[in-house]
Amino acid sequence: MLTIKNLSAGYGKVQVLHGIGIEVPKGQVVTLIGSNGAGKTTTMRAVSGMIRPTAGEITLNGKRIDGLESYTIARLGLAHSPEGRRVFATMSVVDNLRLGAFPRYTGARPKGDVDADLEKAMELFPRLKERRTQLAGTLSGGEQQMLAMARAVMLNPELVLLDEPSMGLAPILVDEVFKIIGRLKEQGVTMLLVEQFAAAALAVADYGYVLENGRISVHGPAAKLRDDPAVKAAYLGGG
Ligand code: ATP
């Protein structure tokens, strides 16, 4: 589904990623963990076309997407739920969700049944259902985070990039977000998940990669990484 090979990227003269490789097979959840500043968000930005890689190759379903504009990448079925609650503040919850489905109205993505998917999203995110007519800017931070996730799913995507969906959330909402990720996985949604909560991410994921200073230091099946002493010590709170 998604293959990243030898990817390098950065900002101006600052190189953040140094030739990383990641595979996300169809139907799987793959997580990218690592400490602050390791380059996780930069990886997501490079994949979705928000920044241009300086080297390497990214393919989605066999098609090269590195160097393409982000709207073109979205049309190919890649939905990016970015770090930090990027919702359209002056639009209602429902309109934000419809906007997520926009490429389906223009024929850029398979149309399917947008209304049915909207209801499905509401079932998945009951908090949004209660607030469907509320302006997105007046939602709590956690609710906005969920709206950003739900909007990504409304693209009817091949692959969802979830960048820190639990960021800044109260513990009870963090649990809810991980449950929702689990449910999306059951529905067959392929995801690349960046998370600070490495233990929870590895619990929901099939496979994991550890990013250290812009390089992949360890990767393997999530269950194996959970038992890896070095990963435990560095990312899972010791023990
Ligand atoms: P965190 O967990 O803290 O979000 P991360 O692993 O997602 O960290 P990135 O956001 O990818 O890390 O940042 C990697 C490095 O790139 C950091 O040193 C950061 O300061 C730098 N960086 C990020 N965005 C920019 C930018 N727009 N311009 C310049 N440098 C940037």
Residues whose N, C-alpha, C, O or C-beta is under 5 A from the ligand:
A	BS01	ATP	Y11 V16 S35 N36 G37 A38 G39 K40 T41 T42
